[in-house]
Amino acid sequence: MNETEFVIDLGPADRLREHHIRNRGRIISFAVQYETFRNGKWLPVVRYDSAHGFAHRDLYDVKGRTIKTPLFMRNYNQALTFAELDLKANWRLYRERFLKE
């Protein structure tokens, strides 16, 4: 098994954190989270992961409440790729929604 973890800085107060475990080319668990730095701490804004036995997106608000949406992908490889592409392309929109609430 190959475990990977890294952080991508998106700006001075925004980042992506990713963790995944791969076995023989197949993702067996993953988490990709976009976070923004506010009031001295990193706050989750959007998280894609495979916790609870299925791939899903957690959309947070400033109070920490979550809306969970399942991802209907064929496997975790597809779900991870989708999560990475979505967060890299749309993190500014997610931040704007998060800060308006």
Backbone bond lengths (Angstrom), bond angles and torsions (degrees), N, CA, C in turn:
res aa  C-N    CA-C-N  psi(-1)  N-CA   C-N-CA  omega(-1)  CA-C   N-CA-C  phi
1 M - - - 1.457 - - 1.512 109.22 -
2 N 1.316 114.74 144.63 1.450 122.30 -179.09 1.526 108.74 -120.50
3 E 1.332 116.93 118.26 1.459 121.96 -179.80 1.525 108.60 -105.09
4 T 1.339 116.23 131.93 1.460 122.04 -178.18 1.512 109.29 -128.04
5 E 1.338 115.03 138.00 1.457 120.40 177.18 1.523 108.09 -145.54
6 F 1.342 116.60 134.07 1.459 119.70 178.53 1.532 110.23 -158.83
7 V 1.341 114.45 167.37 1.460 122.85 178.88 1.521 107.67 -126.81
8 I 1.331 116.60 137.00 1.457 122.83 174.79 1.522 107.89 -116.46
9 D 1.333 116.59 119.34 1.461 120.28 175.74 1.519 109.12 -76.82
10 L 1.331 115.90 127.40 1.461 121.80 178.95 1.531 111.32 -99.42
11 G 1.298 116.43 -19.87 1.448 124.04 -179.17 1.510 107.95 179.90
12 P 1.318 117.94 -175.25 1.465 119.79 -176.75 1.532 113.98 -64.38
13 A 1.327 117.76 -23.00 1.469 120.46 -176.97 1.521 112.40 -131.23
14 D 1.325 116.94 22.34 1.464 120.62 -177.76 1.519 109.28 -142.13
15 R 1.353 115.51 141.28 1.458 119.79 -179.89 1.528 110.97 -154.51
16 L 1.331 114.05 160.34 1.464 122.63 170.59 1.513 107.59 -112.54
17 R 1.325 116.02 133.48 1.471 121.77 173.27 1.517 107.29 -114.46
18 E 1.325 115.82 132.42 1.465 118.98 179.49 1.524 110.45 -131.07
19 H 1.311 114.14 141.56 1.461 122.22 174.55 1.521 106.88 -142.39
20 H 1.323 115.92 130.27 1.464 118.56 174.05 1.520 110.23 -149.46
21 I 1.318 113.86 156.41 1.462 121.91 176.74 1.525 107.40 -120.60
22 R 1.325 114.70 129.40 1.458 122.04 -177.07 1.523 108.67 -120.88
23 N 1.322 115.90 137.63 1.459 121.69 175.45 1.524 108.14 -130.45
24 R 1.343 115.56 114.61 1.463 121.45 179.61 1.532 112.32 54.09
25 G 1.330 115.90 44.32 1.456 120.95 176.87 1.517 114.89 82.16
26 R 1.314 116.67 -0.55 1.462 121.06 -177.03 1.528 109.07 -111.77
27 I 1.327 117.69 127.56 1.462 122.13 175.90 1.525 107.72 -72.36
28 I 1.339 116.10 127.09 1.464 119.14 178.65 1.532 112.23 -109.11
29 S 1.331 117.32 -16.18 1.462 121.31 170.37 1.526 108.36 -161.96
30 F 1.338 115.61 151.60 1.462 118.99 -178.68 1.524 110.87 -157.36
31 A 1.323 114.15 159.58 1.461 122.73 171.04 1.528 107.08 -152.91
32 V 1.323 115.84 129.32 1.462 122.53 174.91 1.516 105.84 -130.38
33 Q 1.328 115.92 123.66 1.467 119.74 -174.10 1.523 110.73 -131.41
34 Y 1.331 115.09 130.74 1.462 120.85 170.98 1.517 107.47 -93.76
35 E 1.338 116.04 130.41 1.463 122.18 -178.78 1.525 109.85 -129.27
36 T 1.325 115.33 150.26 1.457 121.18 174.01 1.529 108.65 -125.30
37 F 1.328 116.00 146.94 1.458 122.03 -176.58 1.524 109.12 -95.08
38 R 1.323 115.91 115.29 1.462 121.66 -179.54 1.514 108.96 -139.86
39 N 1.333 115.46 138.79 1.469 121.79 176.14 1.532 112.96 51.51
40 G 1.339 115.71 41.33 1.455 120.19 174.42 1.516 116.89 80.57
41 K 1.354 117.75 9.55 1.466 118.45 178.54 1.526 110.90 -148.90
42 W 1.336 114.40 155.78 1.462 121.66 176.95 1.520 108.74 -81.30
43 L 1.321 116.26 126.44 1.463 122.10 -179.56 1.524 110.12 -113.25
44 P 1.328 117.99 134.18 1.463 119.74 176.12 1.533 110.15 -72.04
45 V 1.315 115.84 137.34 1.464 122.02 178.32 1.527 109.19 -111.79
46 V 1.333 116.24 -49.22 1.473 122.47 178.11 1.524 107.60 -141.52
47 R 1.309 115.43 137.60 1.472 120.46 177.52 1.517 108.81 -136.71
48 Y 1.321 115.18 129.54 1.458 122.38 170.05 1.520 106.97 -107.47
49 D 1.326 117.44 133.65 1.462 118.65 177.79 1.517 111.50 -159.04
50 S 1.337 113.40 176.14 1.467 120.73 -179.29 1.524 111.35 -112.89
51 A 1.322 116.89 17.17 1.468 120.32 177.37 1.526 109.57 -63.33
52 H 1.287 116.93 159.45 1.472 123.71 179.30 1.527 112.46 68.34
53 G 1.352 117.20 11.51 1.456 120.47 174.52 1.514 116.00 84.56
54 F 1.345 117.92 8.80 1.461 119.50 176.65 1.521 109.60 -151.60
55 A 1.326 116.35 152.48 1.457 121.49 178.87 1.530 108.69 -76.41
56 H 1.331 115.52 134.60 1.456 119.61 -178.71 1.529 110.74 -158.41
57 R 1.337 115.13 168.00 1.464 122.81 175.81 1.513 108.29 -114.47
58 D 1.327 115.92 133.99 1.460 122.45 171.61 1.524 107.15 -108.25
59 L 1.320 115.76 120.95 1.457 122.32 178.71 1.522 107.07 -106.79
60 Y 1.331 117.16 116.01 1.459 122.77 -174.80 1.522 111.48 -95.03
61 D 1.337 115.69 155.85 1.455 120.37 167.63 1.530 107.88 -113.11
62 V 1.339 117.44 175.26 1.465 120.66 -175.01 1.520 113.01 -64.04
63 K 1.314 117.79 -19.76 1.463 121.27 178.36 1.526 112.24 -88.63
64 G 1.341 117.09 -0.65 1.449 121.04 177.74 1.517 114.62 90.56
65 R 1.335 117.21 0.27 1.466 119.58 177.22 1.526 109.12 -71.99
66 T 1.327 115.01 153.79 1.461 120.69 -173.23 1.518 111.67 -128.71
67 I 1.324 114.81 140.98 1.467 121.74 168.95 1.527 106.17 -112.22
68 K 1.332 116.80 119.36 1.462 122.68 -177.30 1.528 109.12 -99.13
69 T 1.344 115.71 129.38 1.459 122.07 179.67 1.530 108.68 -127.84
70 P 1.334 118.67 120.69 1.466 119.77 178.41 1.527 111.61 -67.78
71 L 1.320 115.20 149.03 1.466 121.69 173.75 1.519 107.29 -102.71
72 F 1.278 116.04 127.04 1.460 120.11 -178.67 1.519 109.40 -98.84
73 M 1.329 114.36 70.95 1.461 122.50 179.45 1.525 107.93 -107.14
74 R 1.297 115.04 158.03 1.459 120.28 -178.35 1.526 112.45 -68.82
75 N 1.340 116.52 -32.82 1.460 119.66 -179.13 1.530 109.41 -157.23
76 Y 1.322 116.34 175.03 1.465 121.41 -178.27 1.527 112.12 -69.86
77 N 1.337 118.82 -27.01 1.464 120.44 175.64 1.527 110.12 -59.83
78 Q 1.325 116.44 -47.33 1.464 120.48 178.94 1.524 111.12 -65.76
79 A 1.304 117.14 -40.84 1.462 121.12 -179.26 1.523 111.20 -64.12
80 L 1.319 117.60 -41.98 1.459 121.33 178.91 1.526 110.64 -64.33
81 T 1.314 116.92 -45.31 1.467 120.41 178.38 1.521 110.68 -60.49
82 F 1.323 117.48 -44.94 1.458 121.55 177.88 1.527 110.86 -59.38
83 A 1.331 117.13 -45.85 1.464 122.02 -178.86 1.526 111.05 -60.50
84 E 1.328 116.72 -47.12 1.469 120.73 -179.95 1.531 110.89 -60.07
85 L 1.323 116.68 -47.55 1.462 120.71 -178.41 1.531 111.63 -64.81
86 D 1.320 116.69 -43.13 1.464 120.55 -179.45 1.522 111.34 -62.27
87 L 1.317 117.30 -48.28 1.460 119.84 -176.36 1.522 112.15 -68.98
88 K 1.314 117.98 -38.44 1.469 120.18 177.69 1.524 111.66 -65.73
89 A 1.320 117.33 -36.18 1.466 121.49 -178.26 1.530 113.02 -82.43
90 N 1.338 117.98 -30.40 1.467 120.14 -168.31 1.524 115.70 -121.67
91 W 1.329 119.09 11.55 1.464 119.92 -175.52 1.519 112.15 -59.50
92 R 1.315 118.66 -34.30 1.476 120.81 179.52 1.531 110.78 -65.09
93 L 1.316 117.06 -39.25 1.470 120.80 177.69 1.524 110.53 -66.97
94 Y 1.320 116.78 -41.99 1.464 120.25 177.35 1.529 110.77 -62.36
95 R 1.346 117.06 -41.24 1.471 120.64 179.24 1.527 110.46 -63.38
96 E 1.325 116.81 -43.78 1.461 121.59 179.91 1.525 111.16 -59.71
97 R 1.333 116.80 -45.85 1.471 120.70 178.40 1.523 111.01 -62.95
98 F 1.314 116.19 -43.50 1.454 122.47 -178.65 1.535 111.10 -61.27
99 L 1.322 116.81 -45.65 1.464 121.02 -176.25 1.522 113.28 -74.61
100 K 1.324 118.35 -21.90 1.468 121.71 179.18 1.518 111.87 -74.96
101 E 1.318 117.63 -25.53 1.466 120.87 -174.92 1.508 111.71 -74.00
